[in-house]
Amino acid sequence: MVKQPVSVLLLSEPDYDEFALKYFLLYLNKIQDYYEFAFPEPRDESIFNFYSQDTYDTEELFSSFEQVRSKVGFDFGTAPVFFIVIINSRIDSAKANASDLFWDTRGNTAFITTRKWEGVFAPPSLFEYLMHCVIACLVQMNKKIHLDSHVEVRGCYLDYTYYKENDRVDIALGYVCDRCKTALSEVGPDYYSQLAHVLSRTWIGNIRDFGTVAFNLKNFFNFDIDKDSGFREPEKTRREKIIDWFYSVTNQAATSLVLIIVGAVAGGIAGYVLKGILG
């Protein structure tokens, strides 16, 4: 099976650790057989921070993206089948009478925003949220599937989530509703089971287990998925800063306690030895 190329473009100034995000999303290449994710290198510096306004309407987003396509370098041999564009601006849609969207798709292009996630919705982490949105966008852009968001909250990855806090429920559940399951199962062998596995987040693993995604994020990128949202220091929430302080204090206390115990034990042994020598 040949994977479909998916180009992930970071076209706003990242307010998160972009290298940790790249590791997290590129790991999806190892656990499913349908999509090959890649972060292409821009050929033209003019597209760095291309989307820098506070708010965009979807009409402006999708029409302006045509200026970007030719300025990005691809090494797939063929052009990407799908584009995922990550920005940090607010997304509105006058045409659909919708505002402050998490994401939107048109044709083979999707826009996802990181706006507000850190201050309002995290946890789950920004990376888990983006992964969730990426899968939802790819399903909605798949021409073999005729699925759209459902208005009611089912705990499914394609819930519309008018009240955005419900997206936290969907990410935490990693659920695929029966309607979506039936449609995904018709795409190809294991398409449903592989996407369900990605959405389950079980592949992230535990920060204490060597070689897991969580372990590598912490040890290579200093990102603790158990307590960090994924944003850089200036954008960290008060909760994250308190947790960081707590971890720092408890680690220092634990280190001091160990040193005290070691010192006491060493002192006791030394005293016992001296007592034996001196009689």
Secondary structure as UniProt FT lines:
FT   STRAND          4..10
FT   HELIX           18..26
FT   HELIX           28..31
FT   STRAND          35..38
FT   HELIX           45..47
FT   TURN            48..49
FT   STRAND          55..57
FT   HELIX           58..64
FT   HELIX           66..69
FT   TURN            70..71
FT   STRAND          82..87
FT   STRAND          90..93
FT   TURN            94..97
FT   STRAND          98..101
FT   STRAND          103..106
FT   TURN            107..108
FT   STRAND          109..113
FT   TURN            115..116
FT   HELIX           117..121
FT   HELIX           126..141
FT   TURN            143..144
FT   TURN            157..158
FT   TURN            164..165
FT   HELIX           166..173
FT   HELIX           178..185
FT   TURN            186..187
FT   TURN            189..190
FT   HELIX           191..200
FT   HELIX           202..204
FT   TURN            207..208
FT   TURN            210..211
FT   HELIX           213..221
FT   TURN            225..227
FT   HELIX           233..235
FT   HELIX           238..278
//
